[in-house]
Amino acid sequence: MMQTIEVDETTAAALRTLASERGMSVSQLVAELVSFDSEPVSVESGNIAELDRRWKAVEDGRATVPNAEVVRWLRTWGTSAFRSWRER
């Protein structure tokens, strides 16, 4: 059963744009966004330690990847253009 949810025009436009960029409908996008918030996340202490180590490297001035480059790569996920991060 489908439901109608009212949002302001700015939010509706943002949802349409984001859905279009991901190649899905607004309904699919909203369902995906809701599932991210409702799924419990389990993090192992070893993963936290690794994240801390990596963050320390950034704080110490180690080079990082610009956000725009990461976004371009993420947009290839699920497409024939996708390559692993190292192969990009």
Stockholm file with secondary structure:
# STOCKHOLM 1.0

chainA/1-88         MMQTIEVDETTAAALRTLASERGMSVSQLVAELVSFDSEPVSVESGNIAELDRRWKAVEDGRATVPNAEVVRWLRTWGTSAFRSWRER
#=GR chainA/1-88 SS CCCCCCCCHHHHHHHHHHHHHHTSCHHHHHHHHHHHHHSCCCCCHHHHHHHHHHHHHHHTTCCCCCHHHHHHHHTTTTSTTCCCGGGC
#=GC SS_cons        CCCCCCCCHHHHHHHHHHHHHHTSCHHHHHHHHHHHHHSCCCCCHHHHHHHHHHHHHHHTTCCCCCHHHHHHHHTTTTSTTCCCGGGC
//
